[in-house]
Amino acid sequence: MRPWLKAGLIGGGVLAILTIIQSLGNLFPSASGVISCCVCIPFLLAYPGIGVLAAYWLTPPRTAGEGAKEGALAGLIAGAIDAVVTLVMTLITGPSGLQQALQQLPPEALEGLEEMGLSGLFTTGGLAVGGCLGGLCGLLWAVAMGAAGGAILAAAKQD
């Protein structure tokens, strides 16, 4: 199996687990902030770590360009897996959190949102669009950080 594919699948699994933990934390508003905070650091380390794994599994001698390419491909695979999981979890857990948030808004604020034409964002379709945009941003971030991690390791450990 190619290094980028192996690293991408492992990284995708890790990112999927972290996304599920964070999404399930949103069901518990009192603990949501703590859970998001605890998951944030592993998320930030996982993205470049995917690229590091891909570059580590390259056959020596490694070059920074080759490491960056392998890391970007691994990030693409991992980001795609995480984007799908993000969309699914948004559709599963989003409506309950959305209802809680809408109940806390004053009626004037809801009327203002409707007048601006933003009431469609608070539907299942709006959640799906938000989940897709979040997944796309995560995909781009995974590619960039995977490439950076792969290039750094390949440059540092050429043999």
Phi and psi in degrees as a GROMACS rama.xvg file:
@    title "Ramachandran Plot"
@    xaxis  label "Phi"
@    yaxis  label "Psi"
@TYPE xy
-65.734  147.934  ARG-2
-59.6962  -40.8133  PRO-3
-67.6447  -33.9953  TRP-4
-71.7424  -44.2403  LEU-5
-62.5524  -47.13  LYS-6
-65.4009  -38.3654  ALA-7
-65.331  -40.5577  GLY-8
-69.2211  -41.3385  LEU-9
-65.6035  -46.7538  ILE-10
-62.3195  -38.3345  GLY-11
-62.6412  -39.1165  GLY-12
-64.2354  -43.4362  GLY-13
-63.9515  -46.9469  VAL-14
-63.3512  -37.8554  LEU-15
-63.411  -42.5291  ALA-16
-64.1044  -43.9255  ILE-17
-64.0974  -38.492  LEU-18
-65.4434  -41.2502  THR-19
-64.3445  -43.4117  ILE-20
-61.1237  -45.1901  ILE-21
-65.5724  -41.3466  GLN-22
-67.1612  -39.8881  SER-23
-68.3455  -29.4995  LEU-24
-63.6489  -27.5607  GLY-25
-67.3154  -17.7473  ASN-26
-74.7486  -16.8421  LEU-27
-115.953  89.3067  PHE-28
-56.7625  -32.5972  PRO-29
-70.0152  -27.9197  SER-30
-107.053  -0.540097  ALA-31
-59.5388  -43.948  SER-32
-64.5589  -41.3778  GLY-33
-66.289  -43.1322  VAL-34
-64.9834  -45.1093  ILE-35
-60.8871  -39.0836  SER-36
-66.0878  -41.0484  CYS-37
-70.3703  -27.2108  CYS-38
-88.8981  -17.3052  VAL-39
-62.0915  -49.5441  CYS-40
-62.7031  -46.8285  ILE-41
-59.9413  -35.5302  PRO-42
-60.4898  -48.2301  PHE-43
-64.1327  -32.2581  LEU-44
-82.0764  -26.8697  LEU-45
-68.4355  -39.0006  ALA-46
-62.0756  -54.9012  TYR-47
-69.8282  -26.663  PRO-48
-61.7966  -31.1932  GLY-49
-63.3976  -45.0229  ILE-50
-66.6064  -37.3016  GLY-51
-61.862  -44.4223  VAL-52
-61.0194  -44.9502  LEU-53
-61.8419  -42.5348  ALA-54
-71.0557  -34.2836  ALA-55
-64.0553  -37.1683  TYR-56
-83.69  -0.169311  TRP-57
-68.8917  148.513  LEU-58
-77.513  132.995  THR-59
-65.9648  155.5  PRO-60
-78.5291  140.107  PRO-61
-95.9701  148.799  ARG-62
-121.216  157.569  THR-63
-62.9989  -39.0203  ALA-64
-64.9788  -42.2169  GLY-65
-67.3301  -39.3557  GLU-66
-64.04  -40.4682  GLY-67
-64.727  -41.0209  ALA-68
-64.8677  -46.5518  LYS-69
-64.0722  -40.6535  GLU-70
-65.2104  -39.0701  GLY-71
-66.2003  -41.4151  ALA-72
-65.3154  -41.542  LEU-73
-63.8166  -41.1395  ALA-74
-63.2114  -36.0347  GLY-75
-63.0702  -45.3772  LEU-76
-63.9933  -49.3551  ILE-77
-63.9959  -41.3753  ALA-78
-65.0185  -37.1086  GLY-79
-66.0361  -42.4417  ALA-80
-61.9889  -46.1113  ILE-81
-66.8246  -33.7986  ASP-82
-63.6051  -41.3647  ALA-83
-65.4262  -44.6146  VAL-84
-64.1078  -40.1531  VAL-85
-60.9699  -44.7689  THR-86
-62.4863  -46.5419  LEU-87
-62.9028  -45.5376  VAL-88
-67.6719  -32.8766  MET-89
-64.7127  -41.0168  THR-90
-72.0714  -27.9594  LEU-91
-80.4132  -50.3102  ILE-92
-96.2657  -16.7098  THR-93
-62.4088  -45.9796  GLY-94
-59.2153  -37.6543  PRO-95
-68.6666  -42.798  SER-96
-66.5227  -35.6257  GLY-97
-66.0727  -41.5535  LEU-98
-63.5605  -39.5917  GLN-99
-64.0124  -41.9518  GLN-100
-67.5061  -41.8525  ALA-101
-66.8759  -32.9549  LEU-102
-68.2612  -24.2283  GLN-103
-85.6705  -13.4938  GLN-104
-79.2144  143.193  LEU-105
-69.9104  153.787  PRO-106
-57.3153  -32.724  PRO-107
-64.454  -36.6924  GLU-108
-67.0926  -40.7258  ALA-109
-63.5294  -40.7298  LEU-110
-63.9756  -40.1196  GLU-111
-63.0909  -40.3145  GLY-112
-65.4333  -38.9107  LEU-113
-66.24  -39.4283  GLU-114
-65.5301  -32.9767  GLU-115
-80.4967  -5.93557  MET-116
81.5299  20.252  GLY-117
-99.7639  6.40017  LEU-118
-67.3656  -23.2521  SER-119
-67.5502  -19.454  GLY-120
-69.839  -19.3787  LEU-121
-98.9569  29.4386  PHE-122
-115.651  175.862  THR-123
-63.124  -36.6812  THR-124
-63.73  -41.4011  GLY-125
-63.6259  -38.9137  GLY-126
-64.8361  -39.0716  LEU-127
-64.2043  -42.1424  ALA-128
-63.8327  -43.9204  VAL-129
-62.4672  -40.0442  GLY-130
-65.1051  -39.1293  GLY-131
-66.0478  -42.0685  CYS-132
-65.8375  -40.4826  LEU-133
-64.5442  -40.648  GLY-134
-65.067  -38.5495  GLY-135
-66.0355  -43.0242  LEU-136
-62.5608  -41.1045  CYS-137
-63.6548  -36.6269  GLY-138
-64.6381  -46.2936  LEU-139
-63.4114  -41.0262  LEU-140
-64.0768  -41.167  TRP-141
-63.9723  -40.2543  ALA-142
-64.9974  -46.8044  VAL-143
-64.8846  -46.7808  ALA-144
-73.4656  -32.2022  MET-145
-64.4766  -41.6985  GLY-146
-64.4899  -41.7773  ALA-147
-64.1467  -46.355  ALA-148
-62.298  -42.0126  GLY-149
-65.9555  -41.1444  GLY-150
-66.7377  -41.1346  ALA-151
-65.278  -46.4808  ILE-152
-66.9481  -42.0145  LEU-153
-64.264  -37.0876  ALA-154
-71.2401  -35.8929  ALA-155
-79.8302  -32.7838  ALA-156
-126.597  80.4565  LYS-157
-77.8246  -28.0068  GLN-158
